[in-house]
Amino acid sequence: MDFEYEIGGKKYIQKSLVWGQVKQMRIIVSRIKFGSNFEPVDMMDLLGDNVPSFCAIVLREEGQNLVDKNLEVLTVEFEEKLDIGTSVKVLEDFFVCNPIDLISKSLLGLGEMVGVIVRARTKIQSIGQSAPLPEGTSQNAMQ
């Protein structure tokens, strides 16, 4: 799935990450400390001043090859022209383009973020398991 944005009068596209972008992304992600309660919506706060750099990595100008991007120039341009609303949309769409399980494995290996995901899934599963059974249903019937 592709997403389109207009920034500073130019059209930019976001697609699933390719390995070159993953390599660039590792530099930014290595500076982030993921807490145990990480949610994708927390990315804006976690990235802080790195939001324009993040967007420079994940976005490409329409018709441009990724290898032709100048990240430093694009980061400066985004610092001047990328509004907060579009930044949030880019971050939200990032998790649609790139499932979080794949992101964590490719960016951090088996690091902190995988542990966060495992804990979050465990919490979700425990909530689902503690839900009341439908009336007239025994524990044995559920198994």
KOLVEXTI-105894 format. One line per 10 residues: number of its first residue (from 0); their letters; for each residue x, y, z negated of N, C-alpha, C. Coordinates in steps of 0.05 Angstrom, whole numbers, plus 5000, padded with zeros to 4 digits. Layout:
N
NUM = A = X Y Z X Y Z X Y Z | ... .
***
This chain:
143
0 = MDFEYEIGGK = 5017 4976 5000 5000 5000 5000 5018 5025 5000 | 5011 5044 5017 5027 5069 5019 5010 5092 5007 | 5024 5111 4995 5012 5135 4984 5024 5159 4997 | 5008 5180 5002 5018 5204 5015 5014 5228 4997 | 5033 5247 4998 5032 5271 4982 5041 5294 4999 | 5031 5318 4993 5041 5342 5006 5055 5358 4985 | 5081 5364 4990 5097 5379 4971 5113 5400 4987 | 5109 5425 4980 5123 5446 4993 5118 5447 5023 | 5093 5440 5031 5086 5440 5059 5096 5417 5076 | 5108 5397 5062 5118 5373 5076 5103 5349 5066 .
10 = KYIQKSLVWG = 5100 5329 5084 5086 5305 5077 5106 5284 5068 | 5101 5271 5045 5119 5251 5034 5103 5225 5030 | 5117 5203 5033 5105 5176 5031 5118 5161 5008 | 5102 5145 4993 5112 5127 4973 5103 5099 4981 | 5123 5081 4982 5118 5052 4988 5131 5036 4967 | 5128 5009 4969 5141 4992 4950 5171 4997 4951 | 5184 4994 4928 5213 4998 4927 5228 4978 4944 | 5250 4988 4956 5269 4970 4969 5294 4970 4952 | 5313 4952 4958 5336 4948 4940 5353 4973 4938 | 5355 4988 4959 5371 5013 4957 5359 5032 4936 .
20 = QVKQMRIIVS = 5333 5034 4935 5319 5051 4915 5322 5039 4887 | 5321 5013 4885 5325 5000 4859 5353 5007 4848 | 5372 5006 4865 5400 5013 4857 5401 5042 4847 | 5389 5060 4861 5388 5088 4853 5372 5092 4827 | 5351 5077 4824 5333 5079 4801 5347 5070 4775 | 5365 5051 4778 5378 5040 4754 5393 5062 4738 | 5404 5081 4752 5418 5103 4739 5399 5119 4721 | 5376 5125 4731 5356 5140 4715 5346 5123 4692 | 5338 5099 4698 5325 5082 4678 5345 5075 4656 | 5371 5073 4662 5390 5066 4642 5392 5088 4620 .
30 = RIKFGSNFEP = 5382 5112 4626 5383 5134 4606 5358 5134 4588 | 5338 5117 4595 5312 5118 4581 5312 5097 4559 | 5302 5104 4536 5298 5086 4514 5268 5079 4513 | 5262 5053 4520 5234 5044 4519 5227 5035 4491 | 5206 5046 4481 5196 5038 4454 5179 5013 4456 | 5172 5003 4434 5157 4978 4433 5128 4982 4443 | 5118 5007 4443 5091 5012 4451 5090 5025 4479 | 5109 5019 4496 5111 5031 4523 5086 5025 4539 | 5076 5045 4552 5054 5043 4572 5063 5058 4596 | 5054 5050 4620 5061 5065 4644 5055 5095 4643 .
40 = VDMMDLLGDN = 5034 5102 4629 5027 5131 4626 5048 5146 4610 | 5065 5132 4596 5086 5145 4580 5111 5153 4597 | 5111 5145 4623 5134 5149 4639 5141 5179 4642 | 5122 5196 4644 5127 5225 4647 5143 5235 4624 | 5135 5228 4599 5150 5236 4576 5178 5223 4574 | 5179 5198 4581 5205 5184 4580 5224 5194 4601 | 5215 5201 4625 5232 5211 4645 5242 5240 4640 | 5225 5256 4627 5232 5283 4620 5242 5299 4644 | 5267 5309 4641 5279 5325 4663 5286 5309 4688 | 5283 5282 4686 5290 5265 4709 5266 5261 4728 .
50 = VPSFCAIVLR = 5243 5273 4723 5220 5269 4740 5226 5277 4769 | 5238 5300 4775 5245 5307 4803 5264 5287 4815 | 5283 5277 4800 5302 5257 4811 5287 5231 4817 | 5270 5223 4798 5254 5198 4802 5237 5201 4828 | 5224 5224 4831 5207 5228 4855 5224 5229 4880 | 5248 5240 4879 5267 5240 4902 5274 5212 4910 | 5276 5194 4891 5283 5166 4897 5259 5152 4910 | 5235 5154 4898 5213 5138 4907 5198 5149 4931 | 5202 5175 4936 5188 5187 4959 5207 5191 4983 | 5195 5190 5006 5210 5196 5031 5193 5214 5048 .
60 = EEGQNLVDKN = 5206 5233 5061 5191 5251 5079 5181 5234 5102 | 5157 5240 5111 5144 5225 5132 5163 5224 5157 | 5168 5200 5167 5185 5197 5190 5215 5195 5184 | 5222 5197 5159 5250 5197 5151 5258 5169 5142 | 5282 5160 5149 5293 5135 5139 5305 5140 5111 | 5303 5121 5094 5313 5124 5067 5343 5130 5067 | 5358 5118 5085 5387 5122 5085 5394 5151 5093 | 5376 5165 5105 5381 5193 5113 5374 5213 5092 | 5363 5204 5069 5356 5223 5048 5380 5233 5033 | 5380 5258 5026 5400 5270 5008 5387 5274 4981 .
70 = LEVLTVEFEE = 5392 5256 4962 5378 5257 4937 5382 5283 4921 | 5407 5293 4922 5412 5318 4907 5396 5341 4918 | 5395 5344 4945 5380 5366 4957 5350 5362 4952 | 5340 5337 4955 5312 5332 4950 5304 5337 4921 | 5322 5330 4903 5316 5335 4874 5313 5364 4869 | 5331 5380 4879 5330 5410 4876 5304 5420 4888 | 5297 5410 4912 5272 5419 4925 5248 5412 4908 | 5248 5388 4896 5225 5380 4879 5225 5396 4853 | 5247 5403 4843 5248 5420 4819 5234 5447 4824 | 5235 5456 4848 5223 5482 4855 5194 5479 4865 .
80 = KLDIGTSVKV = 5187 5457 4878 5162 5455 4892 5142 5433 4883 | 5152 5415 4867 5135 5393 4858 5119 5401 4833 | 5092 5402 4836 5076 5410 4813 5071 5386 4794 | 5063 5392 4770 5058 5371 4750 5037 5351 4758 | 5015 5361 4770 4994 5342 4778 5003 5322 4798 | 5019 5331 4818 5030 5313 4838 5050 5294 4825 | 5066 5304 4807 5085 5287 4792 5071 5264 4779 | 5049 5270 4765 5034 5249 4750 5023 5229 4770 | 5012 5239 4793 5001 5221 4813 5023 5203 4825 | 5046 5213 4830 5069 5197 4840 5075 5175 4820 .
90 = LEDFFVCNPI = 5077 5182 4794 5083 5162 4774 5061 5141 4772 | 5036 5149 4772 5014 5130 4771 5015 5111 4796 | 5019 5122 4819 5019 5107 4844 5043 5088 4844 | 5065 5096 4831 5089 5080 4830 5082 5052 4819 | 5066 5051 4798 5059 5026 4785 5039 5010 4801 | 5025 5023 4820 5007 5008 4839 5025 4996 4861 | 5044 5011 4871 5062 5001 4892 5081 4979 4882 | 5088 4981 4857 5109 4964 4845 5099 4952 4819 | 5088 4927 4820 5079 4915 4795 5100 4916 4773 | 5092 4922 4749 5111 4927 4727 5129 4903 4721 .
100 = DLISKSLLGL = 5118 4879 4725 5135 4855 4721 5159 4855 4740 | 5155 4862 4765 5176 4862 4784 5196 4885 4779 | 5185 4908 4771 5202 4931 4765 5221 4925 4742 | 5210 4914 4721 5227 4908 4698 5249 4888 4704 | 5243 4868 4720 5263 4848 4727 5284 4860 4745 | 5276 4876 4764 5295 4886 4784 5312 4909 4772 | 5300 4926 4755 5314 4949 4744 5331 4942 4719 | 5320 4926 4702 5333 4921 4677 5341 4892 4671 | 5337 4875 4691 5343 4847 4686 5325 4837 4664 | 5336 4825 4644 5321 4814 4621 5323 4832 4597 .
110 = GEMVGVIVRA = 5326 4858 4602 5330 4878 4581 5306 4885 4565 | 5307 4910 4554 5287 4920 4536 5259 4919 4548 | 5256 4927 4573 5229 4930 4584 5215 4903 4586 | 5229 4881 4592 5217 4855 4592 5206 4848 4565 | 5221 4854 4544 5212 4849 4517 5186 4865 4511 | 5185 4889 4520 5162 4906 4516 5138 4893 4530 | 5142 4884 4555 5120 4872 4570 5110 4847 4556 | 5129 4830 4548 5121 4806 4534 5105 4812 4509 | 5114 4831 4493 5100 4839 4469 5072 4849 4475 | 5070 4866 4497 5044 4877 4504 5025 4855 4513 .
120 = RTKIQSIGQS = 5035 4836 4529 5018 4814 4538 5009 4797 4515 | 5027 4792 4496 5020 4776 4472 4998 4790 4457 | 5001 4817 4454 4981 4832 4440 4954 4830 4454 | 4954 4833 4480 4929 4831 4496 4917 4804 4493 | 4933 4782 4495 4923 4755 4493 4911 4750 4465 | 4924 4761 4444 4914 4756 4417 4888 4771 4413 | 4885 4794 4426 4859 4809 4424 4838 4793 4437 | 4844 4782 4461 4824 4766 4476 4817 4740 4461 | 4836 4728 4447 4830 4703 4433 4815 4708 4407 | 4817 4732 4397 4802 4738 4372 4774 4748 4376 .
130 = APLPEGTSQN = 4766 4750 4402 4739 4760 4408 4719 4739 4398 | 4696 4748 4389 4676 4729 4379 4667 4710 4401 | 4661 4685 4394 4651 4666 4413 4621 4672 4420 | 4613 4666 4444 4585 4670 4451 4568 4654 4432 | 4544 4664 4425 4527 4651 4406 4521 4622 4414 | 4524 4604 4395 4519 4576 4401 4542 4561 4413 | 4566 4573 4414 4589 4561 4426 4609 4554 4403 | 4617 4529 4402 4636 4521 4381 4665 4525 4392 | 4684 4524 4374 4712 4525 4381 4719 4501 4400 | 4708 4477 4393 4714 4454 4409 4703 4457 4438 .
140 = AMQ = 4681 4469 4441 4669 4473 4468 4686 4493 4484 | 4699 4512 4471 4715 4531 4485 4741 4519 4496 | 4750 4497 4482 4775 4484 4491 4769 4466 4514 .
***
